Amino acid sequence: MRDMEFRLLGDYVELNQLLKLAGVCASGGAGKLRVAAGEVSVDGQVELRKTCKIRVGQVVRVDDLHIRVVGRGADGP
């Protein structure tokens, strides 16, 4: 299992966009297809909402990758 951190700059990121920004998919559209196929889970539950809002503290799993969403931190971006 691979782990990575995704630093969130706003309040949330849509799930399909997170997959694109994390390099899992080439586009948001490809991310939507992965979500619709039931290949993505959020906090241990399969997530079928393509534009689900992902916030700091959540963990997204796709294939053998865990994406932990973290905030900016006290020292900036």
C-alpha positions as CSV (number, residue, x, y, z in Angstrom):
1,M,0.0,0.0,0.0
2,R,1.3,3.4,-1.0
3,D,0.5,6.5,1.1
4,M,0.6,10.1,0.0
5,E,-0.5,13.4,1.4
6,F,-2.6,15.9,-0.5
7,R,-2.4,19.5,0.8
8,L,-5.8,21.1,0.5
9,L,-5.6,24.9,0.0
10,G,-9.4,25.6,0.1
11,D,-12.3,24.3,2.1
12,Y,-12.7,21.2,-0.1
13,V,-11.9,19.5,-3.3
14,E,-14.3,17.4,-5.4
15,L,-13.4,13.7,-5.5
16,N,-12.9,13.5,-9.2
17,Q,-10.6,16.5,-9.2
18,L,-8.6,15.1,-6.3
19,L,-7.9,12.0,-8.3
20,K,-6.7,14.2,-11.2
21,L,-4.6,16.5,-9.0
22,A,-3.1,13.5,-7.2
23,G,-2.0,12.0,-10.5
24,V,-4.3,9.0,-10.3
25,C,-6.2,10.0,-13.5
26,A,-5.3,12.1,-16.5
27,S,-8.5,14.2,-16.2
28,G,-11.5,14.9,-14.0
29,G,-13.6,13.0,-16.5
30,A,-11.5,9.9,-16.0
31,G,-11.8,10.4,-12.3
32,K,-15.6,10.4,-12.6
33,L,-15.5,7.1,-14.4
34,R,-13.3,5.5,-11.7
35,V,-15.7,6.8,-9.0
36,A,-18.8,5.6,-10.9
37,A,-17.3,2.1,-11.3
38,G,-17.0,1.8,-7.5
39,E,-13.2,1.8,-7.5
40,V,-12.8,4.6,-5.0
41,S,-13.5,4.7,-1.3
42,V,-13.6,7.6,1.2
43,D,-12.9,6.9,4.9
44,G,-13.3,3.2,4.2
45,Q,-16.7,3.4,2.4
46,V,-17.1,3.0,-1.4
47,E,-18.1,6.5,-2.7
48,L,-20.2,6.8,-5.8
49,R,-20.8,10.5,-5.8
50,K,-18.3,11.8,-8.4
51,T,-18.2,15.4,-7.1
52,C,-18.3,14.5,-3.4
53,K,-16.6,17.2,-1.3
54,I,-13.4,15.9,0.2
55,R,-12.2,17.9,3.2
56,V,-9.1,17.9,5.5
57,G,-8.8,14.7,7.6
58,Q,-10.4,12.4,5.1
59,V,-8.6,9.5,3.4
60,V,-9.3,8.4,-0.1
61,R,-8.3,5.0,-1.4
62,V,-8.0,4.0,-5.0
63,D,-6.1,0.9,-6.1
64,D,-3.1,0.5,-3.7
65,L,-2.9,4.2,-2.9
66,H,-4.1,6.0,0.3
67,I,-4.5,9.7,-0.2
68,R,-4.6,11.5,3.2
69,V,-6.0,15.1,2.8
70,V,-4.2,17.6,5.0
71,G,-4.5,21.3,5.6
72,R,-2.0,24.1,5.0
73,G,-0.5,23.9,8.4
74,A,0.6,26.7,10.7
75,D,3.6,27.7,8.5
76,G,1.7,28.4,5.3
77,P,1.3,26.4,2.0
